[in-house]
Amino acid sequence: MGWKQAALSLGDFLLCFILYWSFSVIIHEYIHLEVLRYFGGDGYIKLGFISAYVQFTTPPTQPFIVALSGGIGLAILYSILAYRNWANFDPEEYSSLLPIISAQLFYGFFEAFFIYTMPLSQFADISQVIFLIGMLIGLVPAIWIMGKQLMAKLDEG
């Protein structure tokens, strides 16, 4: 019975991670768009194959804050969800959010400081590395939490 519970726990973690990952791009860009409009700009979200970006039609008064808002805003939103899951002792869902939160924080700060000062192709290449580093840093506590959870499930059986 312990192996079955452990497999279900791992499946829950993976499903939550995939779902949160799937929604993260569009939420990230939507936050950019709303902050852009708040600061007097306008634009629209342009969707790609597995990416998206906000196309400005009217520039904002605070472009730095608009650039910062996507990653930081999504990290805050997912941190609230993670806290809710932590308070309800749902370690699978809580830990599935940690890599995404970390990656969004890293990417958000990088985007704010370099999107307007770096050639776009260079920004795209480096930002992927920054995002991956953030993801890996967030994966460390997620693996630790899930390891403890899986060991507890295996001990039950």
KOLLUM-899874 format. One line per field, with one value per residue (C-alpha): residue in one letter; x, y, z. Coordinates in pm, whole numbers, plus 50000, padded with zeros to 5 digits. Example, Ala and Ser with C-alpha at 12.3 -4.5 7.8 and 13.67 -1.06 7.14 Angstrom:
resn <- [A / S]
px <- [51230 / 51367]
py <- [49550 / 49894]
pz <- [50780 / 50714]
***
This chain:
resn <- [M / G / W / K / Q / A / A / L / S / L / G / D / F / L / L / C / F / I / L / Y / W / S / F / S / V / I / I / H / E / Y / I / H / L / E / V / L / R / Y / F / G / G / D / G / Y / I / K / L / G / F / I / S / A / Y / V / Q / F / T / T / P / P / T / Q / P / F / I / V / A / L / S / G / G / I / G / L / A / I / L / Y / S / I / L / A / Y / R / N / W / A / N / F / D / P / E / E / Y / S / S / L / L / P / I / I / S / A / Q / L / F / Y / G / F / F / E / A / F / F / I / Y / T / M / P / L / S / Q / F / A / D / I / S / Q / V / I / F / L / I / G / M / L / I / G / L / V / P / A / I / W / I / M / G / K / Q / L / M / A / K / L / D / E / G]
px <- [50000 / 50291 / 50420 / 50075 / 50044 / 50395 / 50316 / 49993 / 50179 / 50443 / 50171 / 49993 / 50316 / 50381 / 50024 / 50023 / 50359 / 50243 / 49916 / 50081 / 50357 / 50099 / 49916 / 50227 / 50314 / 49974 / 49931 / 50281 / 50197 / 49852 / 50009 / 50246 / 49950 / 49748 / 50046 / 50121 / 49767 / 49789 / 50092 / 49926 / 50038 / 49844 / 49912 / 49809 / 49940 / 50097 / 50098 / 50368 / 50403 / 50515 / 50572 / 50401 / 50488 / 50315 / 50332 / 50318 / 50101 / 50144 / 50453 / 50404 / 50534 / 50719 / 50865 / 51092 / 50793 / 50602 / 50898 / 50938 / 50568 / 50525 / 50774 / 50731 / 50352 / 50329 / 50577 / 50358 / 50040 / 50193 / 50348 / 49999 / 49880 / 50184 / 50119 / 49756 / 49868 / 50134 / 49876 / 49645 / 49937 / 49931 / 50304 / 50263 / 50094 / 50306 / 50633 / 50520 / 50497 / 50846 / 51048 / 50808 / 50814 / 51193 / 51224 / 50977 / 51166 / 51496 / 51343 / 51139 / 51443 / 51652 / 51375 / 51333 / 51702 / 51790 / 51488 / 51531 / 51911 / 52014 / 51964 / 51649 / 51822 / 52085 / 51817 / 51622 / 51927 / 52047 / 51697 / 51644 / 51959 / 51852 / 51508 / 51663 / 51894 / 51594 / 51401 / 51685 / 51725 / 51352 / 51369 / 51610 / 51357 / 51081 / 51281 / 51360 / 50991 / 50875 / 51150 / 51028 / 50668 / 50749 / 50951 / 50658 / 50419 / 50652 / 50682 / 50303 / 50292]
py <- [50000 / 50239 / 50225 / 50308 / 50610 / 50726 / 50698 / 50893 / 51160 / 51192 / 51202 / 51478 / 51679 / 51636 / 51718 / 52034 / 52141 / 52092 / 52280 / 52574 / 52583 / 52583 / 52886 / 53077 / 53229 / 53381 / 53503 / 53656 / 53847 / 53947 / 54105 / 54298 / 54416 / 54534 / 54719 / 54870 / 55007 / 55130 / 55340 / 55502 / 55266 / 55027 / 54711 / 54354 / 54004 / 53835 / 53456 / 53235 / 52857 / 52818 / 53181 / 53517 / 53881 / 54214 / 54433 / 54799 / 55025 / 55317 / 55323 / 55347 / 55619 / 55357 / 55091 / 54947 / 54868 / 54718 / 54491 / 54394 / 54326 / 54003 / 53786 / 53948 / 53958 / 53592 / 53498 / 53681 / 53518 / 53170 / 53239 / 53310 / 52979 / 52801 / 52946 / 52835 / 52484 / 52483 / 52592 / 52310 / 52063 / 51982 / 51926 / 51805 / 52122 / 52349 / 52205 / 52206 / 52586 / 52647 / 52606 / 52833 / 53100 / 53099 / 53109 / 53398 / 53598 / 53553 / 53622 / 53921 / 54105 / 54019 / 54137 / 54465 / 54553 / 54430 / 54411 / 54773 / 54789 / 54468 / 54355 / 54141 / 53828 / 53850 / 53912 / 53606 / 53379 / 53499 / 53519 / 53149 / 53067 / 53297 / 53133 / 52785 / 52881 / 53013 / 52696 / 52474 / 52674 / 52635 / 52267 / 52197 / 52258 / 52100 / 51777 / 51782 / 51830 / 51565 / 51325 / 51351 / 51308 / 51003 / 50842 / 50898 / 50736 / 50439 / 50395 / 50377 / 50064]
pz <- [50000 / 50070 / 49710 / 49578 / 49812 / 49720 / 49347 / 49394 / 49589 / 49317 / 49050 / 49241 / 49255 / 48882 / 48783 / 48997 / 48857 / 48497 / 48555 / 48732 / 48470 / 48190 / 48328 / 48434 / 48095 / 48027 / 48387 / 48377 / 48060 / 48182 / 48491 / 48261 / 48056 / 48355 / 48506 / 48163 / 48151 / 48510 / 48417 / 48119 / 47845 / 47632 / 47440 / 47386 / 47453 / 47153 / 47185 / 47037 / 47024 / 47387 / 47471 / 47487 / 47528 / 47568 / 47260 / 47362 / 47149 / 47391 / 47615 / 47992 / 48222 / 48432 / 48198 / 48471 / 48692 / 48398 / 48321 / 48687 / 48740 / 48542 / 48726 / 49066 / 49038 / 48943 / 49218 / 49472 / 49342 / 49348 / 49691 / 49826 / 49678 / 49820 / 50166 / 50149 / 50058 / 50328 / 50588 / 50471 / 50471 / 50101 / 50043 / 49685 / 49565 / 49786 / 49664 / 49299 / 49319 / 49461 / 49137 / 48948 / 49220 / 49229 / 48849 / 48824 / 49086 / 48904 / 48564 / 48687 / 48821 / 48516 / 48284 / 48471 / 48456 / 48106 / 47871 / 47765 / 47773 / 47597 / 47236 / 47226 / 47094 / 47365 / 47629 / 47508 / 47535 / 47874 / 48025 / 47953 / 48149 / 48435 / 48438 / 48446 / 48734 / 48927 / 48851 / 48972 / 49294 / 49365 / 49278 / 49566 / 49848 / 49637 / 49605 / 49977 / 50071 / 49826 / 49937 / 50295 / 50176 / 49966 / 50246 / 50486 / 50236 / 50188 / 50565 / 50595 / 50383]
***
